[in-house]
Amino acid sequence: MPMPELSRERPDVLVVGAGNAALCTAISATENGARVLMLEAAPLEERGGNSHFTGGAFRFAYSGVDDLLKVLPSMANEDLSNVDFGSYTEEQYFDDMFELTQYRTDQDLCEILVRNSLETATWVHRQGVKLQPGLGRQAYKVDGKFKFWGGLALHIWGGGPEMLKALYTAAERRSVRIVYETPAVALIREHGRVTGVVAEHLGERVEIRAGAVVLACGSYESNPEMRARYLGPGWELAKIRGTRFNMGAGLNMALAIGARPYGNFSGCHSVAWDINAPPYGDLTVGDQFQKHNYPFGLLINAKGERYLDEGLNFHSHTYAKYGGEIMRQPGMFAWQVFDAKAHPLLRGEYRIRRVTKAEANTLEELAPMLEGVDPEAFLRTVHAYNAACTSDVPFNPNILDGRSTKGLAIEKTNWAVALDTPPYHAYHVTTGVTFTFGGVKISKQGEVEDLYGRVIPGLYAAGEMVGGLFFHNYASGTGLMSGATFGRLAGRSAATFARAGAIAPAPA
């Protein structure tokens, strides 16, 4: 779109970003009668932000199969006799959010997230997003039956790419216009109200006026300077799981006009990530550089030692904080070590072509293959671990089985099984940052608040821009749900605000 035409645009709602939260914002705004324009910093082929790299976990509360059928009606035609979906109540969702954030999650935002999660999942399905049971990811087959353990009964089919494809189709069907390679760089505020943005388009600055602006353009994890400033020294060296375009522009724009910073600015969602992965996400690989099945093996650092309890909880409750623990290890790396018994439990991400792996028929042969690791200390660690494993409790990957070690400085509290069956295989990992937790403070209507708790008229936020939900840790599938939930909210509120106020006419 040529710059003169772009400057004459007068959308009711201008959405900055084009990932899950932004698209849900745009669709919701059109449902509420608004004309929407979206600005995306990335080119068309890299659009979608971090949403393109997600595996598709989608956390929502459900009481049983009847609720799941609301989200995925086609499931009624499938034979589910060997699947126990159980339930994941709103109370369990609240408990997880409170426990994982050490009770710091914003109560109002958490209430909106949890109470609306089932409705949001149903709404997302109505937009054309396909879901499927998360067999093999959140349920293992034991005694011929799959039993779900983490509340994540349904995953988005095809992960981020298919989700985005459906949401873009839904947005296009609603005549939402998207302009690519056009990053917003500043907010326009007149008489106390946000009336548009300054963007860069084809190398030129352009002002775009709108009835309301929604910032849904991700956090600052792609920006090494901001990572070092907020997360701490060394974090500028971390790899990034997703887009290279989440440079913190939305956050900086909001703070520049007095938005209130909110949440865990020194915290982030980070996971175990292949050490030879590129600095930013690779669209052809997606999320497959991740390595999440460490509860069924050992985590070994450069000293040849274990440094945490691999079996503390299901991976979906520990993976987002354990990734950051790798940054604290010598050399900022670790090895995940398994034996043949664990192989059937490992997800497909361990079998991709671009994986940094070592394999041997004995532990003694494996030890020198673990690059950067003290081999003698590694052998002492594994032998001590094997000797500390007990067999009085049966191994069960679908529950916190309580099968633990006894007598170690760091006990493994669940799924402690001796590494004694060849071949042995190990995977070299470092930290991969997904998104950062700090953002701006929003009201219950999705409005951005200023430093003193007052609403900034005309400005809304959704997705990773929202601070106050996550602290210290994160439950898998909550990010997509948060983006969709607060995107719907922001779109609805922004459309209502825009309809109530006049938009300045376009220049002649």
C-alpha positions as CSV (number, residue, x, y, z in Angstrom):
1,M,0.0,0.0,0.0
2,P,1.6,3.3,-1.0
3,M,2.3,5.7,1.8
4,P,-0.2,8.4,0.8
5,E,-3.0,5.8,0.8
6,L,-1.8,4.4,4.2
7,S,-1.8,7.9,5.8
8,R,-5.4,8.4,4.7
9,E,-6.5,5.2,6.4
10,R,-8.9,5.9,9.3
11,P,-9.7,2.5,10.8
12,D,-12.0,2.3,13.8
13,V,-9.4,0.0,15.4
14,L,-5.7,-0.2,14.5
15,V,-4.0,-3.4,15.7
16,V,-0.2,-3.4,16.0
17,G,1.0,-7.0,15.5
18,A,-0.3,-10.0,13.5
19,G,0.0,-13.0,15.7
20,N,-2.5,-15.0,17.7
21,A,-3.5,-12.1,20.1
22,A,-3.5,-9.5,17.3
23,L,-5.7,-11.7,15.0
24,C,-8.1,-12.5,17.8
25,T,-8.3,-8.8,18.6
26,A,-9.0,-7.9,14.9
27,I,-11.7,-10.6,14.5
28,S,-13.4,-9.6,17.8
29,A,-13.3,-5.9,16.8
30,T,-15.1,-6.7,13.5
31,E,-17.6,-8.8,15.4
32,N,-18.4,-5.7,17.3
33,G,-18.8,-3.5,14.2
34,A,-15.4,-2.0,13.8
35,R,-13.3,-1.6,10.6
36,V,-9.8,-2.8,11.4
37,L,-6.3,-2.2,10.0
38,M,-3.4,-4.3,11.2
39,L,0.3,-3.3,11.1
40,E,2.9,-6.1,11.0
41,A,6.7,-5.4,11.3
42,A,7.6,-8.7,9.5
43,P,7.3,-9.4,5.8
44,L,4.5,-11.6,4.6
45,E,6.5,-14.8,4.7
46,E,7.6,-14.2,8.3
47,R,4.3,-12.9,9.7
48,G,2.6,-14.2,12.8
49,G,5.2,-13.5,15.5
50,N,5.8,-16.2,18.1
51,S,2.5,-17.8,17.3
52,H,4.1,-19.4,14.2
53,F,6.5,-21.3,16.4
54,T,4.1,-22.7,19.0
55,G,3.4,-26.4,19.3
56,G,-0.3,-25.7,19.9
57,A,-0.9,-26.5,23.6
58,F,-4.2,-24.8,24.6
59,R,-5.1,-24.7,28.2
60,F,-8.8,-24.3,29.2
61,A,-11.0,-25.5,32.0
62,Y,-13.4,-28.4,31.3
63,S,-15.6,-30.6,33.5
64,G,-15.6,-33.6,31.2
65,V,-16.1,-34.9,27.7
66,D,-19.3,-32.9,27.2
67,D,-17.3,-29.7,27.5
68,L,-14.6,-31.0,25.1
69,L,-17.4,-31.7,22.6
70,K,-18.4,-28.0,22.7
71,V,-14.9,-27.2,21.5
72,L,-14.4,-30.1,19.2
73,P,-17.8,-31.5,18.1
74,S,-16.3,-33.9,15.6
75,M,-14.8,-35.9,18.6
76,A,-18.2,-37.5,19.0
77,N,-17.5,-39.5,15.9
78,E,-14.3,-41.0,17.2
79,D,-13.7,-44.1,19.3
80,L,-12.5,-42.8,22.6
81,S,-13.0,-45.9,24.6
82,N,-9.3,-46.2,25.5
83,V,-9.0,-42.5,26.5
84,D,-9.6,-41.1,29.9
85,F,-9.8,-37.3,29.5
86,G,-10.7,-36.7,33.2
87,S,-11.4,-33.1,34.0
88,Y,-9.6,-29.8,34.5
89,T,-11.8,-27.6,36.6
90,E,-11.6,-23.9,37.0
91,E,-10.4,-24.5,40.5
92,Q,-7.5,-26.6,39.2
93,Y,-6.7,-23.9,36.7
94,F,-6.6,-21.3,39.5
95,D,-4.5,-23.6,41.7
96,D,-2.0,-24.1,38.9
97,M,-1.8,-20.4,38.2
98,F,-1.3,-19.5,41.8
99,E,1.2,-22.3,42.6
100,L,3.4,-21.6,39.5
101,T,3.4,-17.9,40.0
102,Q,3.9,-18.2,43.8
103,Y,0.6,-16.4,44.2
104,R,1.7,-13.3,42.4
105,T,-0.5,-13.5,39.4
106,D,-2.9,-10.6,39.1
107,Q,-6.2,-11.8,40.5
108,D,-8.4,-9.8,38.2
109,L,-6.5,-10.9,35.0
110,C,-6.3,-14.5,36.2
111,E,-10.1,-14.5,36.9
112,I,-10.7,-13.3,33.3
113,L,-8.4,-15.9,31.9
114,V,-9.7,-18.9,33.7
115,R,-13.4,-18.1,33.8
116,N,-13.5,-17.4,30.0
117,S,-11.1,-20.1,28.9
118,L,-13.8,-22.7,27.8
119,E,-15.8,-20.0,26.0
120,T,-12.6,-18.7,24.3
121,A,-11.6,-22.2,23.2
122,T,-15.1,-22.7,21.6
123,W,-14.9,-19.2,20.0
124,V,-11.4,-20.0,18.5
125,H,-12.8,-23.3,17.1
126,R,-15.6,-21.3,15.4
127,Q,-13.0,-19.2,13.7
128,G,-11.9,-22.3,11.9
129,V,-9.0,-23.4,14.1
130,K,-8.9,-27.2,14.3
131,L,-8.1,-29.0,17.5
132,Q,-7.3,-32.6,18.4
133,P,-6.7,-34.7,21.5
134,G,-3.1,-34.3,22.8
135,L,-2.3,-38.0,22.9
136,G,1.4,-38.7,23.3
137,R,2.0,-35.2,24.6
138,Q,-0.2,-34.9,27.6
139,A,-1.3,-38.6,27.9
140,Y,0.7,-41.8,27.7
141,K,-0.7,-45.2,27.1
142,V,-0.6,-47.3,30.3
143,D,-2.3,-50.7,30.5
144,G,-3.9,-50.1,27.1
145,K,-5.5,-46.7,28.1
146,F,-4.5,-43.1,27.6
147,K,-5.0,-41.0,30.7
148,F,-4.6,-37.2,30.6
149,W,-2.6,-35.7,33.5
150,G,-2.0,-32.0,32.8
151,G,-5.4,-30.5,31.9
152,L,-4.3,-30.0,28.2
153,A,-6.8,-32.4,26.7
154,L,-6.9,-30.6,23.3
155,H,-4.1,-29.2,21.2
156,I,-4.3,-27.1,18.1
157,W,-4.0,-29.4,15.1
158,G,-0.9,-28.5,13.1
159,G,0.4,-26.2,15.8
160,G,1.1,-22.5,15.2
161,P,1.2,-22.5,11.4
162,E,-2.3,-24.1,11.0
163,M,-3.7,-21.9,13.7
164,L,-2.4,-18.8,12.0
165,K,-3.7,-20.0,8.6
166,A,-7.2,-20.4,10.0
167,L,-7.1,-17.0,11.9
168,Y,-5.8,-15.2,8.8
169,T,-8.5,-16.7,6.7
170,A,-11.1,-15.6,9.3
171,A,-9.7,-12.1,9.3
172,E,-9.6,-11.8,5.6
173,R,-13.2,-13.0,5.4
174,R,-14.0,-10.1,7.6
175,S,-12.2,-7.6,5.4
176,V,-9.4,-6.9,7.9
177,R,-6.5,-5.2,6.0
178,I,-3.0,-6.2,7.0
179,V,0.0,-4.1,6.0
180,Y,3.4,-5.9,6.2
181,E,6.9,-4.5,6.7
182,T,5.3,-1.6,8.6
183,P,6.5,-1.4,12.2
184,A,4.8,1.0,14.5
185,V,7.4,3.2,16.2
186,A,5.4,5.7,18.3
187,L,1.9,6.4,19.6
188,I,0.1,9.6,18.8
189,R,-1.6,11.1,21.8
190,E,-3.7,14.2,21.4
191,H,-5.7,15.9,24.3
192,G,-4.9,12.9,26.5
193,R,-6.3,10.4,24.0
194,V,-4.4,7.9,21.8
195,T,-5.5,8.7,18.3
196,G,-3.1,6.7,16.2
197,V,0.5,5.6,15.6
198,V,3.6,6.7,13.7
199,A,4.8,3.8,11.6
200,E,7.6,3.2,9.1
201,H,6.5,2.1,5.7
202,L,8.8,1.7,2.7
203,G,11.5,3.7,4.5
204,E,9.3,6.6,5.3
205,R,7.5,7.7,8.4
206,V,3.7,7.8,8.2
207,E,1.0,8.9,10.7
208,I,-2.1,6.7,10.8
209,R,-5.1,7.9,12.8
210,A,-7.6,5.5,14.3
211,G,-10.5,5.4,16.7
212,A,-8.5,3.1,19.1
213,V,-5.2,1.4,19.1
214,V,-4.5,-2.1,20.4
215,L,-0.9,-3.1,21.0
216,A,-0.6,-6.9,20.4
217,C,2.9,-7.0,19.1
218,G,4.7,-9.3,21.5
219,S,7.3,-8.7,24.2
220,Y,11.0,-7.8,24.1
221,E,12.6,-11.3,24.0
222,S,14.2,-10.7,20.5
223,N,16.1,-7.6,21.7
224,P,19.4,-8.6,23.4
225,E,19.9,-5.2,25.0
226,M,16.5,-5.3,26.7
227,R,17.1,-8.9,27.8
228,A,20.3,-7.9,29.4
229,R,18.7,-4.9,31.0
230,Y,15.7,-6.6,32.4
231,L,16.6,-10.3,32.7
232,G,20.2,-9.8,33.8
233,P,23.8,-10.2,32.6
234,G,24.3,-13.1,30.2
235,W,20.7,-13.2,28.9
236,E,21.8,-11.3,25.8
237,L,23.6,-14.6,24.8
238,A,20.4,-16.7,25.0
239,K,18.8,-18.2,21.9
240,I,15.3,-17.1,20.9
241,R,12.7,-19.8,20.1
242,G,10.6,-17.6,17.9
243,T,10.4,-14.5,15.8
244,R,13.2,-12.0,15.4
245,F,10.7,-9.1,15.3
246,N,9.7,-9.0,18.9
247,M,12.1,-6.1,19.7
248,G,10.0,-4.5,22.5
249,A,8.7,-1.7,20.3
250,G,5.2,-1.9,21.6
251,L,6.4,-1.8,25.2
252,N,8.7,1.1,24.6
253,M,5.9,3.0,22.8
254,A,3.5,2.5,25.6
255,L,6.1,3.4,28.3
256,A,7.0,6.6,26.4
257,I,3.5,8.0,26.8
258,G,3.3,7.1,30.5
259,A,1.9,3.5,30.5
260,R,2.4,1.7,33.8
261,P,5.0,-1.1,33.6
262,Y,3.6,-4.2,35.3
263,G,4.6,-7.7,36.2
264,N,7.8,-9.8,36.3
265,F,10.2,-7.8,34.2
266,S,13.1,-10.0,35.3
267,G,11.3,-13.2,34.4
268,C,10.7,-15.1,31.1
269,H,9.4,-18.3,29.6
270,S,12.5,-20.2,28.6
271,V,13.0,-23.9,27.8
272,A,15.7,-26.4,27.0
273,W,16.6,-25.7,23.3
274,D,19.1,-27.5,21.0
275,I,22.5,-25.9,21.5
276,N,23.1,-25.7,17.7
277,A,19.8,-24.1,16.9
278,P,20.0,-20.7,15.2
279,P,19.9,-17.4,17.2
280,Y,16.2,-17.0,16.3
281,G,13.5,-19.4,15.4
282,D,13.6,-21.3,12.1
283,L,10.2,-21.4,10.4
284,T,11.0,-24.8,8.8
285,V,11.7,-26.4,12.2
286,G,9.1,-24.5,14.4
287,D,9.2,-25.6,18.0
288,Q,11.1,-28.9,17.4
289,F,14.4,-27.6,18.8
290,Q,12.8,-27.9,22.2
291,K,13.5,-30.9,24.4
292,H,10.8,-31.4,27.0
293,N,11.1,-35.0,28.2
294,Y,13.8,-34.5,30.8
295,P,11.6,-35.9,33.6
296,F,12.4,-39.4,32.3
297,G,16.2,-38.9,32.3
298,L,19.0,-36.9,33.9
299,L,20.1,-33.3,33.4
300,I,23.9,-33.1,33.6
301,N,26.0,-29.9,33.6
302,A,29.6,-29.2,32.6
303,K,30.8,-30.4,36.0
304,G,29.2,-33.8,35.3
305,E,26.6,-33.2,38.0
306,R,22.9,-33.1,38.3
307,Y,21.7,-29.6,39.2
308,L,18.0,-29.9,39.9
309,D,15.1,-32.4,40.4
310,E,14.2,-33.6,36.9
311,G,11.0,-35.3,38.3
312,L,9.7,-32.4,40.4
313,N,6.5,-32.2,38.3
314,F,5.2,-32.9,34.9
315,H,7.2,-31.1,32.2
316,S,4.3,-28.7,31.4
317,H,4.7,-27.3,34.9
318,T,8.5,-27.0,35.0
319,Y,9.8,-26.6,31.4
320,A,9.3,-22.8,31.3
321,K,11.5,-22.2,34.4
322,Y,14.0,-25.1,33.9
323,G,15.2,-23.6,30.6
324,G,16.4,-20.5,32.6
325,E,18.3,-22.8,35.0
326,I,20.6,-23.8,32.1
327,M,21.7,-20.1,31.8
328,R,23.1,-20.5,35.4
329,Q,25.2,-23.5,34.6
330,P,28.9,-23.4,33.6
331,G,29.1,-22.7,29.8
332,M,25.3,-22.1,29.7
333,F,24.6,-25.7,28.5
334,A,23.4,-29.1,29.8
335,W,23.0,-32.6,28.5
336,Q,19.8,-34.6,28.8
337,V,20.7,-38.3,29.3
338,F,18.3,-41.3,28.8
339,D,18.5,-45.0,28.4
340,A,16.6,-47.3,26.0
341,K,13.7,-47.6,28.4
342,A,12.8,-43.9,28.0
343,H,13.0,-44.0,24.2
344,P,9.3,-44.8,23.6
345,L,8.3,-41.8,25.9
346,L,10.3,-39.3,24.0
347,R,8.4,-36.9,21.7
348,G,9.1,-36.4,18.0
349,E,11.4,-33.4,18.8
350,Y,14.1,-35.8,19.8
351,R,14.1,-37.5,16.4
352,I,14.4,-34.5,14.0
353,R,17.3,-34.4,11.6
354,R,18.8,-31.2,13.1
355,V,19.5,-32.6,16.6
356,T,22.7,-32.5,18.6
357,K,22.9,-36.0,20.0
358,A,25.3,-38.6,21.4
359,E,24.7,-42.3,21.6
360,A,26.6,-45.3,22.9
361,N,26.2,-48.8,24.1
362,T,27.8,-48.2,27.6
363,L,27.9,-45.3,29.9
364,E,31.7,-45.4,29.8
365,E,31.5,-44.9,26.0
366,L,29.0,-42.2,26.3
367,A,30.9,-40.1,28.9
368,P,33.7,-38.7,26.6
369,M,31.1,-38.0,23.9
370,L,29.3,-35.4,26.1
371,E,31.1,-32.3,24.9
372,G,32.2,-29.9,27.6
373,V,31.4,-32.4,30.5
374,D,33.8,-33.8,33.0
375,P,33.5,-37.6,32.0
376,E,34.7,-39.1,35.3
377,A,32.3,-36.9,37.3
378,F,29.5,-37.8,35.0
379,L,30.1,-41.5,35.6
380,R,30.1,-41.0,39.3
381,T,26.9,-39.0,39.1
382,V,25.1,-41.7,37.1
383,H,26.3,-44.6,39.2
384,A,25.3,-42.8,42.4
385,Y,21.9,-42.0,40.9
386,N,21.4,-45.6,39.7
387,A,22.2,-46.9,43.2
388,A,19.8,-44.5,44.8
389,C,16.8,-45.5,42.7
390,T,14.2,-47.6,44.5
391,S,11.9,-50.2,42.9
392,D,9.1,-50.4,45.5
393,V,6.9,-48.0,43.6
394,P,5.8,-48.8,40.0
395,F,6.8,-46.4,37.3
396,N,3.8,-44.5,35.8
397,P,4.4,-41.5,33.5
398,N,0.7,-40.4,33.7
399,I,0.9,-39.5,37.4
400,L,3.3,-38.1,39.9
401,D,4.2,-41.6,40.8
402,G,6.4,-40.9,43.8
403,R,9.1,-43.3,42.5
404,S,12.1,-41.4,43.9
405,T,15.7,-41.7,44.8
406,K,17.0,-42.0,48.4
407,G,20.2,-40.5,49.7
408,L,21.2,-38.0,47.0
409,A,22.0,-34.3,47.6
410,I,19.3,-33.5,45.0
411,E,16.7,-36.2,45.0
412,K,14.6,-37.1,42.0
413,T,11.1,-37.2,43.4
414,N,9.2,-38.9,40.6
415,W,9.9,-41.2,37.7
416,A,13.3,-42.2,39.1
417,V,14.4,-45.2,37.0
418,A,17.9,-46.4,36.8
419,L,19.8,-45.8,33.5
420,D,20.8,-49.3,32.9
421,T,19.5,-50.4,29.5
422,P,21.5,-49.6,26.3
423,P,21.7,-47.9,24.1
424,Y,22.2,-44.7,26.0
425,H,21.5,-41.4,24.3
426,A,22.0,-37.8,25.3
427,Y,21.0,-34.4,23.9
428,H,23.0,-31.1,24.1
429,V,20.8,-28.2,25.1
430,T,21.0,-24.5,26.0
431,T,18.3,-21.9,26.9
432,G,15.7,-20.9,24.4
433,V,13.6,-17.8,25.3
434,T,10.0,-17.9,24.3
435,F,8.7,-14.6,25.7
436,T,9.2,-12.2,28.6
437,F,6.8,-11.8,31.5
438,G,6.9,-8.0,32.0
439,G,4.4,-5.8,30.2
440,V,1.9,-3.0,30.8
441,K,-0.9,-2.8,33.3
442,I,-4.4,-3.2,31.7
443,S,-7.9,-2.8,33.2
444,K,-10.6,-5.5,33.3
445,Q,-11.6,-4.1,29.9
446,G,-8.2,-4.4,28.3
447,E,-7.5,-0.7,28.6
448,V,-3.8,0.3,29.2
449,E,-3.4,2.2,32.5
450,D,-1.0,5.0,33.2
451,L,1.6,5.3,36.0
452,Y,-1.1,6.4,38.4
453,G,-3.7,3.8,37.6
454,R,-5.8,5.9,35.2
455,V,-6.9,4.6,31.9
456,I,-5.2,6.0,28.8
457,P,-8.2,6.6,26.5
458,G,-8.0,4.9,23.2
459,L,-5.1,2.5,24.1
460,Y,-5.5,-1.3,24.7
461,A,-3.2,-4.2,24.9
462,A,-3.3,-8.0,24.5
463,G,-1.0,-11.0,24.4
464,E,2.6,-10.8,25.6
465,M,2.1,-7.0,26.0
466,V,0.0,-7.7,29.1
467,G,2.0,-7.8,32.3
468,G,1.0,-9.3,35.6
469,L,-0.2,-12.8,34.6
470,F,3.0,-14.8,34.8
471,F,5.7,-14.8,37.4
472,H,8.8,-17.1,37.8
473,N,7.1,-19.9,35.9
474,Y,4.4,-20.8,33.4
475,A,1.9,-23.6,32.7
476,S,2.0,-24.8,29.1
477,G,-0.8,-23.8,26.8
478,T,-1.6,-20.6,28.9
479,G,0.1,-18.2,26.4
480,L,-2.2,-19.0,23.5
481,M,-5.2,-19.0,25.7
482,S,-4.2,-15.6,27.2
483,G,-3.6,-14.1,23.8
484,A,-7.0,-15.3,22.5
485,T,-8.8,-14.3,25.7
486,F,-7.4,-10.8,26.1
487,G,-7.4,-10.3,22.3
488,R,-11.1,-10.9,22.2
489,L,-11.5,-8.5,25.2
490,A,-9.3,-5.8,23.7
491,G,-11.0,-6.0,20.3
492,R,-14.5,-5.7,21.8
493,S,-13.5,-2.8,24.1
494,A,-11.6,-1.0,21.4
495,A,-14.5,-1.3,19.0
496,T,-17.0,0.0,21.6
497,F,-14.7,3.0,22.4
498,A,-14.1,3.8,18.7
499,R,-17.8,3.8,17.9
500,A,-18.5,6.1,20.8
501,G,-15.8,8.7,19.7
502,A,-15.3,10.6,16.5
503,I,-12.3,9.8,14.3
504,A,-10.6,12.8,12.7
505,P,-11.3,13.0,8.9
506,A,-8.6,12.0,6.5
507,P,-6.6,14.9,4.9
508,A,-7.7,15.8,1.4
